[in-house]
Amino acid sequence: MSATTHNRIIWIDYVKAMAITIVVLLHLGIPDPFRTIVRSFVIPLFFILSGIFSHPDKYPTWKCFLQNKTFRLFVPYVVFNTITYFYWLVIGRNMGADSVIFVPWWKPIIGTALGLEHWMEHCKPLWFLPCLMVAEVLFYSCYRALKTKSAWLLLIMLILFVGGIALSKLQLPPLPYAVGGAMSMILFYYCGYLLNIRTNGLQKLQDMVSHSTIFWFLSCVVAIFGCIWLSLQTTETRVFENVYGNLLYALPAACCGCIGVSTLCILLYKLLPTIKILSYFGTHTMIILAFHLMIASFVKGFTYFVLHLPLNIYSVLWVKLLFAIVILLLSIPVCYIYDWVQKKWK
């Protein structure tokens, strides 16, 4: 049973799909303690996944690196913000909770330019893209200077991590582009990079599913219970604000959560190796990140104005779960349109 399709590692696509599903649920307002548990690991997990596919050797010059990141991150960031901003300006801020809060039209524009989540009223989840860009620039800068000195590279990553944590202890307002969060998360990005180089270009990652199901099941159970217990011993993690609570609990909780989700997806792959819709979501996480809240507002508008259902139904947990599934399904045509535009652009 091959774990790859067209050079993709299928179970990692499952991990990405599960991670973006968790993000959607978070933004729909899942209650504590679930929110505290999943916040402890979901952003670190995305940084690990990004690090796994970083491949800094592909960019021999800064020009190559910046061209790639401009196309992969900066251009989507501008396009997604433009679309969601005009939707918010014309429709979003006149409906629901936004209609009773006055937000100047220019505030989200400044928030977008500075990557400030609390000013990006039109689409707050997009703060993640500039934060990731900062982390990738920091890592690439260090890698170019120290790629033949792995011990020094590790030391610099640890220094950046400690610097990010030190900034969190100062209780400063959120910095532009979530610089503090990027510094704190760079250690997870580096761990993803190490997974790449230590597994012969992911070859061993592809073959990991060959281990026994019992091994993965026990690993999954231990990691998930470890994440639950550790995350509930401290306060909620908020990466954009660079807030982590007690690191003695928060750091191992993040590690356990990442391992738990990954092993769960390996188990799922061993049982159901061809869940195409999960693979599709896993390859389009950025599109879902950008548009899931806009899709959610459309669905709420339809159920309220057309079906005449009260908005308070969305406070029920099982409705939130169903709502998340509907949002993911409705994101498929959006992903299809994005793929079509991207092909035309190329």
C-alpha positions as CSV (number, residue, x, y, z in Angstrom):
1,M,0.0,0.0,0.0
2,S,1.7,3.2,-1.2
3,A,1.5,6.2,1.0
4,T,2.1,8.6,-1.9
5,T,0.2,9.8,-4.9
6,H,1.9,12.0,-7.5
7,N,4.7,12.8,-5.0
8,R,2.3,13.7,-2.2
9,I,2.3,12.0,1.1
10,I,-1.4,11.2,1.5
11,W,-1.5,10.9,5.3
12,I,0.1,14.3,5.6
13,D,-2.7,15.7,3.4
14,Y,-5.0,14.1,6.0
15,V,-3.2,15.9,8.7
16,K,-3.6,19.2,6.9
17,A,-7.3,18.5,6.3
18,M,-7.8,17.8,10.0
19,A,-5.8,20.9,11.0
20,I,-7.9,23.2,8.8
21,T,-11.1,21.5,10.1
22,I,-10.0,22.4,13.6
23,V,-9.4,26.0,12.6
24,V,-12.9,26.2,11.1
25,L,-14.4,24.8,14.3
26,L,-12.4,27.3,16.4
27,H,-13.6,30.2,14.4
28,L,-17.2,29.0,14.8
29,G,-16.8,29.3,18.6
30,I,-16.3,25.9,20.2
31,P,-16.6,26.1,24.0
32,D,-13.9,25.4,26.6
33,P,-12.2,23.1,27.4
34,F,-12.1,22.1,23.7
35,R,-10.9,25.5,22.6
36,T,-8.0,25.5,25.0
37,I,-7.0,22.0,24.0
38,V,-6.9,22.6,20.2
39,R,-5.4,26.0,20.5
40,S,-2.5,24.5,22.3
41,F,-1.3,22.7,19.1
42,V,-3.0,23.7,15.9
43,I,-0.8,26.7,15.0
44,P,2.5,24.8,15.9
45,L,1.2,22.0,13.7
46,F,0.9,24.3,10.7
47,F,4.4,25.6,11.3
48,I,5.8,22.0,11.5
49,L,4.0,21.2,8.2
50,S,5.4,24.3,6.6
51,G,8.9,23.4,7.8
52,I,8.6,19.9,6.4
53,F,8.1,21.3,2.9
54,S,10.5,24.2,3.2
55,H,13.4,22.9,1.0
56,P,15.7,26.0,1.4
57,D,18.3,24.4,-0.9
58,K,15.8,25.0,-3.8
59,Y,16.6,28.7,-3.6
60,P,20.3,29.4,-4.3
61,T,19.7,33.2,-4.2
62,W,17.5,35.6,-2.3
63,K,15.9,36.5,-5.6
64,C,14.7,32.9,-6.1
65,F,13.5,32.7,-2.6
66,L,11.5,36.0,-2.7
67,Q,10.0,35.2,-6.0
68,N,8.7,31.9,-4.7
69,K,7.3,33.4,-1.5
70,T,5.8,36.3,-3.3
71,F,3.8,33.9,-5.6
72,R,3.0,31.4,-2.8
73,L,2.2,33.7,0.1
74,F,2.3,37.5,-0.6
75,V,0.1,37.5,-3.7
76,P,-2.6,35.2,-2.2
77,Y,-2.5,37.4,1.0
78,V,-3.2,40.5,-1.1
79,V,-5.9,38.8,-3.2
80,F,-7.7,37.1,-0.3
81,N,-7.7,40.3,1.7
82,T,-9.0,42.3,-1.2
83,I,-11.9,40.0,-1.8
84,T,-12.9,39.5,1.8
85,Y,-12.5,43.3,2.5
86,F,-14.9,44.3,-0.2
87,Y,-17.3,41.6,0.9
88,W,-17.1,42.9,4.4
89,L,-17.4,46.6,3.3
90,V,-20.6,46.0,1.2
91,I,-22.3,43.1,3.1
92,G,-20.5,41.7,6.1
93,R,-20.4,44.8,8.3
94,N,-24.1,45.4,7.8
95,M,-25.1,41.9,9.0
96,G,-25.1,40.0,12.3
97,A,-22.9,41.1,15.2
98,D,-20.8,43.4,12.9
99,S,-23.8,45.6,12.2
100,V,-23.9,46.9,15.8
101,I,-20.1,47.6,16.0
102,F,-18.7,50.7,14.2
103,V,-15.5,49.9,12.4
104,P,-14.1,52.7,10.1
105,W,-13.7,51.5,6.5
106,W,-9.9,52.3,6.6
107,K,-9.1,50.2,9.7
108,P,-9.0,46.8,8.0
109,I,-6.8,48.3,5.3
110,I,-4.2,49.4,7.8
111,G,-4.6,46.0,9.6
112,T,-3.9,44.2,6.4
113,A,-0.9,46.3,5.6
114,L,0.6,45.7,9.0
115,G,-0.7,42.1,9.5
116,L,-2.6,43.1,12.7
117,E,-5.2,40.5,13.4
118,H,-7.3,42.6,15.7
119,W,-7.7,45.3,13.0
120,M,-8.5,42.8,10.2
121,E,-12.2,42.7,10.8
122,H,-12.9,41.5,7.3
123,C,-10.9,38.2,7.7
124,K,-8.9,37.8,10.9
125,P,-7.5,34.3,10.1
126,L,-5.3,35.8,7.4
127,W,-2.9,37.1,10.1
128,F,-1.3,33.7,9.7
129,L,0.2,34.3,6.3
130,P,2.4,37.3,7.1
131,C,3.4,35.5,10.4
132,L,4.5,32.5,8.3
133,M,6.3,34.8,5.9
134,V,8.3,36.3,8.7
135,A,9.2,32.9,10.0
136,E,10.3,31.7,6.6
137,V,12.4,34.8,6.0
138,L,14.1,34.4,9.4
139,F,14.8,30.7,8.8
140,Y,16.1,31.2,5.3
141,S,18.4,34.1,6.4
142,C,19.9,31.8,9.1
143,Y,20.1,28.8,6.8
144,R,22.0,30.7,4.1
145,A,24.5,31.9,6.7
146,L,24.9,28.6,8.6
147,K,23.7,25.7,6.4
148,T,27.0,23.9,6.8
149,K,27.0,24.4,10.6
150,S,24.0,22.6,11.9
151,A,24.8,23.1,15.5
152,W,25.0,26.9,15.0
153,L,21.7,26.8,13.1
154,L,20.1,25.0,16.0
155,L,21.5,27.5,18.4
156,I,20.2,30.5,16.4
157,M,16.7,28.8,16.2
158,L,16.8,28.4,20.0
159,I,17.8,32.1,20.5
160,L,15.0,33.3,18.2
161,F,12.5,31.1,20.1
162,V,13.7,32.4,23.5
163,G,13.5,35.9,22.0
164,G,9.9,35.4,21.0
165,I,9.1,34.0,24.5
166,A,10.8,36.9,26.1
167,L,8.7,39.3,24.0
168,S,5.6,37.5,25.2
169,K,6.6,38.1,28.9
170,L,6.8,41.8,28.2
171,Q,3.0,41.8,27.5
172,L,3.4,44.2,24.6
173,P,0.5,44.9,22.2
174,P,0.6,42.5,19.2
175,L,3.5,43.4,16.9
176,P,3.0,43.9,13.1
177,Y,3.0,40.7,11.1
178,A,2.9,38.8,14.4
179,V,6.7,39.0,14.6
180,G,6.7,37.7,18.2
181,G,4.6,34.7,17.3
182,A,6.8,34.0,14.3
183,M,9.9,34.0,16.5
184,S,8.2,31.7,19.0
185,M,6.9,29.3,16.3
186,I,10.2,29.2,14.4
187,L,11.3,26.2,16.6
188,F,8.4,24.2,15.3
189,Y,9.2,25.3,11.7
190,Y,12.8,24.1,12.3
191,C,11.5,20.8,13.7
192,G,9.6,20.3,10.4
193,Y,12.7,21.1,8.4
194,L,14.7,18.5,10.5
195,L,12.0,15.9,9.8
196,N,12.6,16.5,6.1
197,I,16.4,16.2,6.1
198,R,16.5,13.4,8.7
199,T,14.1,11.2,6.7
200,N,16.0,11.3,3.4
201,G,13.8,13.9,1.7
202,L,10.6,12.5,3.3
203,Q,11.2,9.0,2.1
204,K,11.0,7.6,5.6
205,L,7.9,9.7,6.3
206,Q,6.3,8.0,3.4
207,D,7.2,4.6,4.7
208,M,6.2,5.3,8.3
209,V,2.7,3.8,7.8
210,S,4.3,0.3,7.6
211,H,4.6,0.2,11.3
212,S,2.0,-1.9,13.1
213,T,-1.5,-0.5,13.7
214,I,-1.1,-1.3,17.4
215,F,2.0,0.9,17.6
216,W,0.2,3.9,16.0
217,F,-2.9,3.4,18.1
218,L,-1.0,3.4,21.4
219,S,1.1,6.4,20.2
220,C,-2.1,8.3,19.3
221,V,-3.8,7.5,22.6
222,V,-0.8,8.5,24.7
223,A,-0.2,11.7,22.7
224,I,-3.9,12.9,22.7
225,F,-4.3,12.2,26.5
226,G,-1.0,14.0,27.1
227,C,-2.1,17.0,25.1
228,I,-5.5,17.2,26.9
229,W,-3.9,17.0,30.4
230,L,-1.0,19.3,29.7
231,S,-3.0,22.0,27.9
232,L,-5.6,22.2,30.7
233,Q,-2.8,22.9,33.3
234,T,-2.2,26.3,31.8
235,T,-3.9,29.2,30.0
236,E,-5.1,29.3,26.4
237,T,-2.4,29.7,23.7
238,R,-2.9,32.6,21.4
239,V,0.0,32.7,18.9
240,F,-0.9,36.0,17.2
241,E,-0.8,37.8,20.6
242,N,2.3,35.7,21.5
243,V,0.6,34.3,24.6
244,Y,1.5,30.8,25.8
245,G,0.9,30.6,29.6
246,N,3.2,28.2,31.4
247,L,5.7,26.9,28.9
248,L,6.5,23.9,31.1
249,Y,3.0,22.7,30.1
250,A,2.3,24.6,26.8
251,L,5.4,23.4,24.9
252,P,4.9,19.6,25.6
253,A,1.1,20.1,25.1
254,A,1.8,21.5,21.6
255,C,4.2,18.6,20.8
256,C,1.7,16.0,22.1
257,G,-1.1,17.5,20.1
258,C,0.9,17.5,16.9
259,I,1.9,13.9,17.4
260,G,-1.6,13.0,18.3
261,V,-3.2,14.4,15.2
262,S,-0.4,13.0,13.0
263,T,-0.7,9.5,14.4
264,L,-4.5,9.7,14.2
265,C,-4.3,10.5,10.5
266,I,-1.8,7.7,9.9
267,L,-4.3,5.3,11.5
268,L,-7.1,6.8,9.4
269,Y,-4.9,6.3,6.3
270,K,-4.2,2.7,7.2
271,L,-8.0,2.0,7.5
272,L,-9.1,4.3,4.6
273,P,-6.2,5.1,2.2
274,T,-8.2,6.8,-0.5
275,I,-10.4,9.5,1.1
276,K,-10.2,11.8,-1.8
277,I,-12.2,14.6,-0.2
278,L,-9.7,14.7,2.7
279,S,-6.8,14.9,0.4
280,Y,-8.5,17.7,-1.5
281,F,-9.0,19.7,1.7
282,G,-5.4,19.0,2.6
283,T,-4.1,20.5,-0.6
284,H,-6.3,23.6,-0.3
285,T,-5.9,24.7,3.3
286,M,-4.9,28.2,2.4
287,I,-8.1,28.8,0.4
288,I,-10.3,27.4,3.2
289,L,-8.4,29.6,5.7
290,A,-9.2,32.7,3.7
291,F,-12.8,32.1,2.8
292,H,-14.4,29.9,5.5
293,L,-15.7,32.9,7.5
294,M,-17.2,34.5,4.3
295,I,-18.9,31.2,3.4
296,A,-20.1,30.9,7.0
297,S,-21.8,34.3,6.7
298,F,-23.5,33.3,3.5
299,V,-24.8,30.1,5.1
300,K,-26.1,32.1,8.2
301,G,-27.8,34.6,5.9
302,F,-29.5,31.8,3.9
303,T,-30.7,30.0,7.0
304,Y,-32.0,33.2,8.6
305,F,-33.5,35.1,5.7
306,V,-34.7,32.2,3.6
307,L,-35.3,29.3,6.0
308,H,-36.3,31.7,8.8
309,L,-34.2,29.7,11.4
310,P,-33.1,31.7,14.5
311,L,-29.4,32.5,14.7
312,N,-29.2,31.1,18.2
313,I,-29.2,27.6,16.7
314,Y,-25.5,28.1,16.0
315,S,-24.7,28.1,19.7
316,V,-25.6,24.4,19.8
317,L,-22.5,22.2,19.6
318,W,-23.8,19.6,17.2
319,V,-25.0,22.4,14.9
320,K,-21.5,23.9,14.9
321,L,-20.1,20.5,13.8
322,L,-22.7,20.3,11.0
323,F,-22.0,23.9,10.1
324,A,-18.3,23.2,9.8
325,I,-19.0,20.3,7.5
326,V,-21.2,22.5,5.3
327,I,-18.6,25.2,5.2
328,L,-15.9,22.7,4.1
329,L,-18.2,21.3,1.4
330,L,-19.1,24.7,0.1
331,S,-15.4,25.6,0.0
332,I,-14.9,23.0,-2.8
333,P,-16.1,25.3,-5.7
334,V,-14.1,28.1,-4.3
335,C,-11.0,25.9,-4.3
336,Y,-11.8,24.9,-7.9
337,I,-12.1,28.5,-9.0
338,Y,-8.8,29.3,-7.3
339,D,-7.1,26.4,-9.1
340,W,-8.5,27.5,-12.4
341,V,-7.3,31.1,-11.9
342,Q,-3.9,29.9,-10.8
343,K,-3.5,27.8,-13.9
344,K,-4.4,30.8,-16.1
345,W,-2.0,33.0,-14.2
346,K,0.9,30.6,-14.8
